Amino acid sequence: MSEKPRIALIPDNAWWVIGEMGKQIARRFASKYDFYFLPFGVLARRPDFVKDLVATADVIHCMSDYEGIELFCRFDRDKLPPIVTWCHHITAWNPGQQLAVEMSSALIACTPQWRDRINERVASRIPITVVPHGVDTEFFCRQKVKAARFGIPSGRFVIGYLGKKGSDSDNGRKGTDVLLEVVRKAAAMIPNLHLVMCGPGWEKEAEDLKSLGVSVSATGYVRKSDLPALYSALDVYLVTSRVEGGPCTILEAMACETAVVSTRVGAVPQWVVDGVNGYSADTGDSEGLLAAIVALHRSPEHKTAIAREGRSTAAAHSWGKTLSPLEGVFDALIEQRRAARPPAPRPRWMNNPDRLLRAGCAADALLTVYSRIRKRSLKVTKGIGILRALLNGLSIADIVIGAALLRRYKSPTQQRSMLENRNIRRCASNGFHRD
């Protein structure tokens, strides 16, 4: 091949878990492929970019199964590059997942268990490759944390929880009810307990707990650069989810030498050995989670030993190792695409993939905050603070180019309505079914 193969990466957003996974893929395979990192919200407002990707990309990798693939429904199937869709978890089989089955040439699952669940729907018609979640162990490592950071009073036994409140709207999969029950009971048994609720949307839950006498702080959005310090400030990282693909946060906490207590979701049964490098309990088992927290509080030496063993576990699951199976998937699909047609000349906007990644992150941050302010779900002053956090590490040039990417902006309601109506109609005419 005269130049690197071209792979489009389409995460649901640039600044949360799936966006970070996309960046890790681009970093891991940068020497072999050119990656075009375009978050869904940005790409949905640039139909010219969608058209260019169809004409010039070797592979389109939709990083989630609920946003991305619908952008390509209006094209004839024989004109599309091969599509890879990453299915992270299943709560209830949804139209987006069904569309991924209809349109994708390959699927990615996070665990063997999820592969088997997905295959019940696919019936072996599409290859499914297991690519586990991983962690950047160079970035995530233990740090010294100043007292009172993240709203933590001195002398406290600190439990931390990280996630978006909105994620729990998916059939309660984050187990917020279990989290609150465990914390209430733990506070009665551990007088110096403090809870840190990290991520957007937890203010009401924090206030409710305070009214019950529980010491708690809600951080709101936490910049990626602050995450190692956050994990390092905790005695226990708690996960109460009912459904997960990973979660990545388990390995991140382990890498920062923080003891982990989690429900047995996603990859947790493969990662956590009870009493050795963490503790786990069945989903919904608040008493099992509580017992583990109390045991760690009562034995600081045991907590330290578990935390150190967790760091060894994280080191065995670096992104460099876990992402390796993707290379075979990409290579097979690239060969398939180029056997069918030679690569077309790429447009000018695709000439600098690294700059596009940074600009795409800036554009997604601008769009996300503006959309929330416009819908009045976020106050301007708070939005500016979030925007500064999201743009952390990006240059002025990145932000200017990112703003330019949004020049064909439509409001989220207008754009989503347009996409939904158009794609349902065109998917049906092309033989793709959403239910």
N, C-alpha and C positions, 0 to 999 in steps of 0.2 A: 504494500500500500504506500502511495506517495505521501500521505499525510495521516495524522492520527484519526481514527474513527471518531465520530461525533455522537455524543449521548446527551439527550435532554433529561435533566433532573427536575421533576415537578413536585416539590413538597407542598403540603397544605399551607404552611407558612414558613418564614425563614428563621424564626426566633424561638421556636419551642423544640420539643424532642425530635420530631421528624425532620425539621429543618436542619438541626445539628447532625442528624444521621446523614443527610444529603451532603453536608460539608465534609464529613468524614470520608464518604465515598469519593468525592472529588479529590481530596487530599491523598487518599490511599492509592488511587490509580491515575494520578495526574500525568505520570510519565508515559502512559500507554494510550489514554483516551483524552479527547477534548470534551469537557463537560459544560453544558449550558444550563446553569442553575436559575430557574425562573419559578418563583412561588406562584401558586394557583391564582391568587387574587390579582397579581400583576399580569400574568399571561392571559387571563380572562378578559382583560381590557386592551389586549393587543392582538386582534385577530390576524394582523399582518405577520406577527411573530409566529402564531400558530401555523399559518400557511407556509411560512419559510421552514419551520421545523419538519413539516410533512414532506417537503420537497428535498431537504438536505440532510436531515438527521439519519444516522444509521440505526439508532435505537431510541425509543422514548420510554423513560422509566418514571412511572407514576409512583411517587413515594407513599401514597396512601390509597385506600380503596374507596374513599368517600369524596374526594375532590381531585379532579384532574382529567380523568379519562373521557368525561363527557365533552370536553373541548374538541375531541377528534371524531365525534359521531357523524358530523356532516360530510366527512370525506368517504369516498369509496374505499372499501376494505383493501382492494388490491393496490391502492396508491399509498396506503399508510406504511410507515416503517414498522418493524416489529415493536410491540408494546409489552413492557414488563410492569406488572402491578404488585406492590408490596401489600399483602393482607396481614395486618398486625394482630388482629383479634376478632372474635365474633361474639357479639352479644345476642343479636337477632339478625338473621340473614336479611340484608337490605338490598334495595335496587342497585345501589352503587357496586356492591359486591357481585351481584348477578351480571351487571354490565361489564365488570372486569373479566368475568369468566367468558363472556361472549366475545370480547374484543382483544383480549391479551393473547400473546404467543407464549408467555411464561409467567408464572406466579412465584412470589417469594413468601415464605412463612418464617416466623421467628423461632418456632420450636417444632420438634417432630410431632408433638400432640396437635398443634394447630395445623400442620401439614395434613395429618390424618382427617381432621375435622373438615378442612376445606376440600379434601379429595372426595368426601362423601357427596359434595355438590358437583365436583368436576368429573368424577367417575373416570379418572386417569386420561381424560381427553387433552389435558394441558399439563406439561411438566411443572412440578412444584419443587422448588429448591429451598432447603432450610438455610437461612442466614441468621444466626443468633445476634442478639444485641451485644454491644461491646462497650468499652470505656477507654478514654484517653488517660492512661496512667501517668503520663508526664504532666498533664495539666491538673488532674485530680489527685492531689496528695495532701497530706496533713499540713496545716498551717497553725501558727500561733495567732490567737484571736483576742483582741482587746476586750476587756470587760464592758458590758452593757451594749455590745454590738448586737444588732438585730433585736433590740429591745429586751435583752435577757438580763434580769437582775443578777447580782453577784450571789455566789453560794447556792446555786440551784442545780437540781438534777433535770437536765433538759431533754425533752422529747421533741423531735422535729417531724414535720410532714410537708411534702412538696408536691404541688399539683395545681392545675387550674380548676376552680370551682365548676366551671362549665362542663368539664369532663364527666362530672357525676350525673349530668342530666341524661346520659346514655344508660337508662335503666339502672341507675344507681351503681354503676360499675366500680366507682372509686370507694364505695363503702363508707361514705361520710357518716352514716348513722352508727356504724361500728366504731369508727374513730372517736366520735363524741362520747359514746358509751365507755370505751376503754379509758379515755382521758378522765372522765368524771370519776370513775372507780379508782383509777391510779392516784388521782389527787387526794382522795380520802385515805390512801395507804402510804403515800409519799408526801409528807407535809411541805417539803421544799421543791416540789415539782413545778416545772415551767414548760409550757407548750409553745413552740414556734410554728405558726401556720404560714407557709411560704407559697407564693403564687397569687395570681389575680382572683379576687372575688370572695375572700374569706372574712371580710370585716364583720358581717352580721354574726357568724358563728363565734368569732372571737368575743364579741360583745355579750352574746348569750352565755358563754362560759365564764366571763368575768362576773356576770350577775350571780353566778353560782359560787363565786369565790375562788375560781381557778385562775392561777397566774398564767397569762397568755399574751402573746404579741402576734400581730399579723403584718407581714412585711410587704405585701403586694408583690408586684413583679420584681424578681431578683435578677440582676445582670449576670450573665454567664461568668464574668470575671470574678464575681463575688461568691459563686457557688462553692469552691473549695473551702473558703472561710466559713461559710454557712454550715456545711457538713461537719467541719472541724469543731464548731461551737457546740455540737450536740453530744449528748451521752448515748442516745438511742435514736436511730432513724426508723420510723414506723410506717408501714404500708398496710392498709386495711382493704385493699381492692378485692372485688369479686372476679374481675376479668382484666387481664393485661397481656401484652405481647412480650414484655420484658419483666419488670420495667427497668429502663436504663438507670434510674435513680438508685436502685439497689447496688449496682456495681460502682456507681459514683461514690456512694457513702462508704462502701467497703474500701475503695481506693484511698479515701481520706481517713482510714482507720477509725471508723465510727461503727459501733455495734448495730446490727440490723435485726429488726423483728418484723416479720411479714406474714401475710397469708400466703398459702401455697398456690400462687397464680403464675401463669406464663412460664418463665424459665426458672422461677424460684426453686422448684424441686431439684433442678440440676445444679443450682448454685449453692444452696444453703444446706449445710450439714448441722442438724440441731445440736447445740451445745459445743460445737467445734468452731464454726465461723459465723454463727448467727442462730436465730431461732425462727421457727415457722409454725403456723397453725392452719387448720382448715378455714376456708372462707366462712365468715360469719361467726367464728369462734372467738368471741370477745374475751372469754375467760382464759383461753389458751394464750392469747396475746398479752393479757394483763399479767398472767403468771410469769411470762418471760421477762417483761419489763421489771417486775418486782424482784425477780432473781438477779438481774443485772444491777439493780440499785443496791441490793444487799451485799454484793460481792464485787467491789471495784477491781480486784485483781483478775477475777474471771472475765469481767467486761473488757479489760485491757487485753487479755490473751485472745479473746474472741475477735476483737477489733484488729489485732495484728494478723491473725489468720485470715481475716477478711481481705486484708491488703494482698496477701498471696493469691487468694482466689481471683481478685480483680486483675492481677498481673497476668493470669492465665487466660483472660478474656479481653485482651486489648483489641481495639478496632482493626489493627493490622492483621490479626489472626482471624477474627470472626467474619470479616468481610471477604475473605479469600474465595469462597464459593461463587461470589458474584462474577468473578472473572470468566469462569467457564460459561456462565449464562450469557454474558455480554458477547463473548467471542463467537458462540454458536449463532446468535442472532445477527451479529454483524456480517458473518459469512453468508447467512441466508439473504440479508438485504442486498449485499453487494453482488451476489450471484444473480439476483433478479434485475438489478439496475446499478450502473456506476454512480459514484457520489456526484451530485450536482454541485456547481460552484456555490459557495456559501455567500450570503449577503454581508455587507460591511459590519452590521451589528454583531455578527458572530466571530469577528476577527480576534477578539481579545476575551477569551472565556474567563480569565481571572478577574478582570475588571467587571465583566458582566455579573459575576457572582456577588461582588461587593455592592454594585449598583442595585442588583435585585434585592439584596437584603435591605438597603436603604429605602427602595421603593415600597417594599412590603411594610416596613415600619411606618412610613409616612401615610400609607393607605389605611393601615390598621387603626392608627390613632385618629386620623381625620374622620374615618367612617364612624367610630364610636362617639366622637364629639358631635358629629352631625346628627346622629340618632339620639343625642342627649343621654346616652348611657355612661358618659364620662365627662367630667368637668374639665374645662380648658386648662386650668392650673395643674390638675393632676395629669392630664394628657401630655402636657409639656414635659413633666417629669418622667413619664413613661417613655416618651419619644427620645429623650436624652439617653435613657438607659438602653433603649433598643439600638440607637445609633452609636453606642459606645464602640470605639475602635475603628470607625469608618472616617474617611477623610472628607473634607469639603467637596472635593471633586466627585467622590463616590455619591454623596448626597445630591449634588446637582444633576449628575447623570441619572440617578435613581428617580428624581423628580421628572426628568425628561421622559423616562420610560412610561410614565402615567399620562402622557399628553392626550391619549384618547380616552380619558377617564369617563366612566359612567357611574352613577350612584350604585351601591351594592344591590339595592332593591331592583333598580332598572336592569342591571346587568344579569342578576340571577334569574329574574323573570324571563328575560330574553333568551338566556341560555337554556332554561328549563323547557320553555315552549318550543324553541327551535330544535333542541336535541331530542326530545321525546318524538317529535314528528319525523325528524330525519333518521333517528335510530330505527324507528319502526319501518321506514321505507327501505332502509339498508338491510333489514333482517336482524337487527340487534334488538333484544327485548329487555325492558327494565323490570319485568316482574314475571 
